[in-house]
Amino acid sequence: MPRPKAQPGQTYGKRKEQVESQQAIPIPKRPPGGAGGFGRPTERPREPITAGRPTGPGAGPESLMMPTAPTDGRELEYSKSLVEFLPMLEVRAAEPDASGTFRLFVRKVRQMAALASPPNQTV
């Protein structure tokens, strides 16, 4: 765990308060969803290294859930209306207590937003 750091030049008592608050809720070594070091142990020991490839053991490319074009006008309209909420949804999905279903929903919204946006515009 990293040592707590306090901003210099604070008013009396604020430094101690800031250090104590960091000790109460420790800062994680690696942010949630961060990649971590390249040489770290695998997080999926039972998944073959060829998972996602068209050949070899493991699920094929269909498991990667690549975005597909909207099939229906309603789906495209729905995704356009959700784009304005995407930053808020992504923050919530990054929280440790977010469910896998919610994270999947946010991923789908992001994919649909990317497909619905013009080619030179980033979402």
trRosetta pair geometry for C-beta under 8 A, 3 or more apart (Angstrom, degrees):
i j d omega theta_ij theta_ji phi_ij phi_ji
1 26 4.9 -50 -144 -166 132 133
1 27 7.1 127 -163 59 83 69
1 29 6.9 -103 -96 -59 42 89
2 5 7.9 -30 141 -21 112 100
2 27 5.6 -35 49 73 111 120
2 29 7.2 145 -25 -102 89 63
4 18 7.6 158 169 125 117 75
4 19 4.5 115 121 -146 140 72
4 22 3.8 139 -125 89 109 135
4 23 5.7 -59 -48 -51 141 80
4 27 8.0 144 -98 -2 62 112
5 19 8.0 -170 68 -100 8 80
5 22 7.4 126 34 -82 50 175
6 10 6.8 -84 166 4 108 138
6 15 4.4 75 168 -151 154 82
6 18 4.7 121 -121 85 93 126
6 19 5.2 -49 -58 -55 115 92
7 10 5.8 97 85 -52 90 111
7 15 7.7 -138 58 -105 59 78
7 18 6.8 -95 17 -180 85 175
10 14 3.9 -124 158 84 125 122
10 15 5.0 158 58 -55 129 79
10 18 7.1 -167 -63 -8 174 136
11 14 5.0 78 60 -8 73 126
13 16 5.8 -59 -155 41 45 110
13 17 6.0 48 150 -23 74 110
14 17 5.5 -57 -147 39 33 116
14 18 6.2 35 155 -23 67 105
15 18 5.8 -56 -150 34 29 110
15 19 6.4 25 155 -15 65 106
16 19 5.9 -55 -146 38 31 109
16 20 6.2 30 156 -18 65 109
17 20 5.9 -57 -146 39 27 110
17 21 6.4 28 155 -21 63 106
18 21 5.9 -54 -149 33 30 110
18 22 6.7 27 153 -16 63 105
19 22 5.8 -58 -153 37 32 109
19 23 6.4 29 151 -18 66 107
20 23 5.6 -56 -147 38 34 111
20 24 6.4 40 153 -27 66 102
21 24 5.6 -47 -147 28 34 115
21 25 7.1 -16 167 27 65 94
22 25 7.1 -78 -146 65 28 67
22 26 7.3 59 163 -115 65 39
22 27 6.5 -18 -161 -28 98 100
23 26 7.0 10 -147 -79 32 73
28 31 6.3 130 79 -93 119 35
28 32 7.2 73 57 -40 166 70
30 34 4.8 -144 176 68 90 130
30 36 5.1 4 -136 -90 153 87
31 34 4.3 101 62 -36 79 122
32 94 6.2 136 91 175 114 77
32 95 7.6 68 72 -152 159 16
32 96 5.5 -142 -96 -75 154 82
33 94 5.9 -75 -3 -140 147 87
36 40 5.0 -21 134 1 125 157
37 40 4.6 119 68 -37 88 99
41 45 7.9 -14 165 -73 101 104
42 45 5.3 133 88 -78 116 61
42 47 8.0 -150 166 50 131 95
44 47 3.9 -5 146 18 120 123
47 51 5.0 -38 176 -21 102 152
47 58 6.4 65 -173 -119 73 122
48 51 5.3 136 68 -42 76 84
48 56 6.7 -166 139 143 138 104
48 57 4.1 159 -72 96 170 103
48 58 3.8 -135 54 -46 112 113
49 58 7.9 -151 55 -24 25 149
50 53 4.6 -73 -174 37 79 127
50 55 7.0 -70 -176 98 134 57
50 56 3.2 -59 153 108 165 140
50 57 5.8 105 58 55 118 60
50 58 5.2 169 86 30 74 124
51 57 7.8 -34 -67 111 67 67
51 58 3.3 -115 -87 176 68 144
51 59 5.5 36 -153 43 87 77
51 63 6.8 -64 177 83 92 149
52 58 7.0 -30 -1 127 51 127
52 59 6.8 29 -61 88 45 84
52 60 7.3 62 -148 173 17 23
52 61 6.3 61 -174 -100 56 47
52 63 6.0 -108 -91 73 65 106
52 64 5.1 79 -138 -64 102 107
53 56 5.5 27 81 40 124 115
53 58 7.3 68 37 74 83 117
53 60 7.2 -73 90 -136 33 56
53 61 7.3 9 -150 -60 11 78
54 60 5.6 44 -118 -150 46 104
54 61 5.7 -11 -71 -22 78 108
58 63 7.9 -98 154 29 88 157
59 62 7.1 -102 170 67 100 80
59 63 3.5 71 127 -39 134 148
60 63 6.4 133 66 0 41 96
61 64 5.5 -41 -166 14 56 117
61 66 7.2 -10 167 -12 96 124
65 107 7.5 55 115 130 140 131
67 111 3.7 -173 -94 -172 116 113
67 112 7.3 -172 -144 -63 117 42
67 114 6.6 -134 -52 71 175 116
67 115 5.6 -161 156 -50 133 119
68 71 7.7 10 122 -44 113 93
68 115 8.0 6 99 -92 25 158
69 115 6.0 177 -116 -168 53 136
70 73 7.8 102 132 -87 125 20
70 75 4.5 -177 -153 96 108 112
70 76 4.2 150 100 -65 168 87
70 79 6.9 -135 -81 10 133 138
70 112 6.5 70 -71 -141 105 97
70 115 6.5 155 -22 113 87 135
70 116 7.1 37 -18 -75 132 94
71 75 6.5 48 48 29 66 147
72 75 4.6 89 66 3 91 105
72 76 7.2 -164 92 -5 49 85
73 76 5.7 -57 -150 38 36 111
73 77 6.2 35 154 -18 69 108
74 77 5.7 -56 -146 39 31 111
74 78 6.1 35 154 -23 66 108
75 78 5.6 -52 -145 35 29 115
75 79 6.4 27 156 -17 63 105
75 112 7.1 -120 158 -137 92 136
76 79 5.9 -55 -148 36 29 108
76 80 6.5 31 153 -20 63 106
76 112 7.5 -162 -114 -175 46 106
76 116 5.7 146 -155 -105 84 116
77 80 5.7 -54 -150 34 31 113
77 81 6.6 28 154 -17 64 105
78 81 6.0 -59 -153 36 30 108
78 82 6.6 22 153 -14 64 110
78 112 7.9 -22 90 148 85 156
79 82 5.7 -59 -147 39 35 109
79 83 6.8 56 152 -46 64 91
79 109 6.4 172 -136 -144 82 62
79 112 3.4 -118 -125 134 147 126
79 113 5.8 -153 167 -65 103 58
79 115 7.7 9 125 61 162 98
79 116 5.4 167 102 -23 121 146
80 83 5.8 -32 -156 -1 35 118
80 113 7.7 132 -94 -113 39 71
80 116 5.6 -138 -73 157 84 155
81 84 7.3 -48 -179 19 40 103
82 85 5.5 -66 -164 46 58 106
82 86 6.7 88 139 -60 77 81
82 89 7.6 18 177 -25 101 153
82 109 4.9 -99 125 -144 138 121
82 112 7.7 52 60 81 124 125
82 113 7.2 -112 88 -67 91 109
83 86 5.4 -20 -157 -21 41 121
83 109 7.6 -178 -81 170 49 98
83 113 4.5 131 -102 -122 99 119
83 116 7.4 -122 -59 75 133 131
83 117 7.8 128 -124 -64 149 104
83 123 6.7 -94 -144 -145 109 114
85 88 5.3 -62 -170 49 68 112
85 89 5.5 71 132 -28 89 107
86 89 5.5 -58 -139 40 32 112
86 90 6.1 33 163 -22 68 105
86 106 7.7 122 -144 -156 69 86
86 109 6.1 -169 -103 129 92 120
86 110 6.5 115 -147 -88 121 73
86 113 6.1 -5 -76 -47 148 167
86 123 6.9 -25 112 167 172 102
87 90 5.9 -55 -146 34 28 110
87 91 6.7 30 156 -19 62 103
88 91 5.9 -52 -152 32 32 111
88 92 6.6 28 153 -14 64 107
89 92 5.8 -59 -150 40 32 110
89 93 6.1 31 153 -20 67 109
89 105 7.9 -107 -170 109 128 96
89 106 4.7 176 147 -116 110 106
89 109 6.4 7 105 66 162 154
90 93 5.6 -54 -141 38 32 112
90 94 6.4 34 157 -23 64 106
90 106 6.0 145 -87 -177 54 133
90 110 7.4 77 -81 -73 110 122
91 94 5.9 -58 -153 32 29 111
91 95 7.4 42 148 -36 59 94
92 95 5.9 -40 -164 6 39 116
92 98 6.1 125 146 -96 68 125
92 102 7.2 -81 124 156 106 134
92 106 7.7 -179 74 -75 91 143
93 98 5.0 147 -140 172 36 165
93 102 5.9 -160 -105 126 83 95
93 103 4.7 122 -160 -107 106 67
93 106 4.1 -86 -60 19 153 162
93 107 7.9 163 -169 -38 159 72
94 98 7.1 74 39 3 16 146
95 98 4.9 114 65 -30 82 101
98 102 5.1 -113 -176 80 93 128
98 103 5.7 106 127 -55 118 93
99 102 4.6 97 59 5 83 100
99 103 7.0 -148 96 -3 46 85
100 103 5.6 -53 -147 38 35 112
100 104 6.2 39 153 -22 66 105
101 104 5.6 -53 -150 35 30 114
101 105 6.5 35 149 -22 63 103
102 105 5.4 -50 -150 33 35 115
102 106 6.5 33 152 -17 66 103
103 106 5.8 -52 -148 36 33 109
103 107 6.3 37 151 -21 64 105
104 107 5.6 -52 -148 35 32 114
104 108 6.4 33 152 -20 64 104
105 108 5.7 -56 -151 35 30 111
105 109 6.5 31 151 -19 65 103
106 109 5.6 -50 -147 35 35 112
106 110 6.4 37 152 -20 65 104
107 110 5.7 -54 -150 35 31 113
107 111 6.4 31 152 -18 64 105
108 111 5.7 -53 -148 36 32 111
108 112 6.3 28 155 -15 66 107
109 112 5.9 -58 -145 41 29 108
109 113 6.1 32 154 -22 65 108
110 113 5.7 -55 -146 36 28 112
110 114 6.4 30 154 -20 63 105
110 123 6.7 158 -155 110 69 130
111 114 5.8 -55 -151 34 31 111
111 115 6.5 25 153 -14 64 107
112 115 5.7 -56 -148 40 34 110
112 116 6.1 27 156 -17 67 112
113 116 5.8 -60 -141 41 29 107
113 117 6.2 31 159 -28 65 107
113 123 4.5 133 126 -151 113 156
114 117 6.1 -52 -142 27 27 109
114 123 5.2 -120 -79 17 65 136
117 121 4.6 -120 169 86 116 112
117 122 7.6 82 123 -148 157 5
117 123 5.3 -166 -20 -59 152 104
118 121 4.7 75 60 7 87 113
